[in-house]
Amino acid sequence: MKPMTYKGYSARIEYSDEDDCFIGRLAGIRDIITFHGNFVEEVRHAFQEAVDFYLETCRQRNEAPQKPYSGKISLRISPNIHARMAMQADAAGKSINQWVAETLEHAIHA
């Protein structure tokens, strides 16, 4: 499932039975920015308004808004694991980056 995104920000959305609505939060930043709605289009609109409000508030305060995760990570692993990953990637006809990304994606959804 692809997350809802707007201006580089992603939404984490859950249903609240207690509140009888969907409650969302900007994902991947430390600031807590929330929004809610009763149906998809309402949630999407509230998400976009929340992002715009967050960016405008940061601008007015002369503060840099937090950026969501870039998608780049740096790992320190043993040379043995690095070599085994390279062999697995090569056997699959993929780059190490592609192999690791697909392996992590599979693990996340397992």
C-alpha positions in Angstrom: 0.0 0.0 0.0 1.4 3.4 -1.0 1.2 6.1 1.7 -0.7 9.4 1.2 2.0 12.0 0.3 2.0 15.8 -0.2 4.9 18.2 -0.7 7.4 15.4 0.3 5.6 14.6 3.5 3.8 11.3 4.2 0.8 10.6 6.4 0.3 7.8 8.9 -3.4 7.3 9.2 -5.4 5.1 11.7 -9.1 4.6 12.4 -10.2 5.6 15.9 -13.3 3.7 16.9 -13.5 5.9 20.0 -13.7 9.1 17.9 -15.4 7.4 15.0 -13.0 9.0 12.5 -9.7 8.6 10.8 -6.8 10.3 12.7 -3.5 11.1 10.9 -0.1 12.3 11.7 2.8 13.5 9.6 5.2 10.6 9.4 9.0 10.8 9.6 9.4 14.0 11.5 9.7 14.7 15.3 7.2 17.6 15.3 3.7 16.3 16.1 1.3 17.4 13.3 -2.1 15.7 13.3 -5.3 15.9 11.3 -8.5 14.0 11.1 -11.5 13.2 8.8 -14.5 11.0 8.3 -13.7 9.7 4.8 -10.8 9.5 2.4 -11.2 12.8 0.6 -11.8 14.7 3.9 -8.6 13.1 5.4 -6.6 13.9 2.3 -7.8 17.6 2.4 -7.0 17.8 6.2 -3.6 16.3 5.6 -2.7 18.8 2.9 -4.0 21.7 5.1 -1.9 20.4 8.0 1.2 20.3 5.8 0.6 23.8 4.4 -0.1 25.1 7.9 3.1 23.5 9.3 5.2 25.0 6.5 3.6 28.4 6.8 4.0 28.4 10.6 7.7 27.5 10.2 8.1 30.3 7.7 6.5 32.8 10.0 8.7 31.7 12.9 11.8 31.9 10.6 12.4 28.2 11.4 13.4 25.4 9.0 10.6 22.8 8.8 11.7 19.3 9.6 12.3 17.2 6.5 10.9 13.7 6.2 13.3 10.7 5.9 15.4 11.0 2.7 15.4 7.3 1.9 19.1 7.1 2.3 20.7 5.1 5.1 24.3 4.2 6.0 25.0 0.9 7.6 28.1 -0.6 9.2 28.1 -4.3 8.8 30.8 -7.0 8.9 32.9 -7.6 5.8 31.5 -11.2 5.8 27.9 -10.0 5.6 28.8 -7.4 3.0 30.4 -10.1 0.8 27.4 -12.5 1.3 25.0 -9.7 0.4 27.0 -8.9 -2.8 26.9 -12.6 -3.8 23.1 -12.8 -3.2 22.6 -9.6 -5.2 24.8 -10.8 -8.0 23.0 -14.2 -8.2 19.7 -12.4 -8.4 21.1 -10.1 -11.1 20.6 -7.0 -9.0 22.7 -4.2 -7.4 23.4 -4.5 -3.7 21.2 -1.4 -3.2 18.3 -2.9 -5.1 18.7 -6.3 -3.4 18.8 -4.7 0.1 15.8 -2.5 -0.6 13.7 -5.4 -1.8 14.8 -7.6 1.1 13.9 -4.9 3.6 10.5 -4.3 1.8 9.8 -8.0 2.1 10.7 -8.1 5.8 8.6 -5.1 6.5 5.5 -6.7 5.0 6.2 -10.2 6.4 
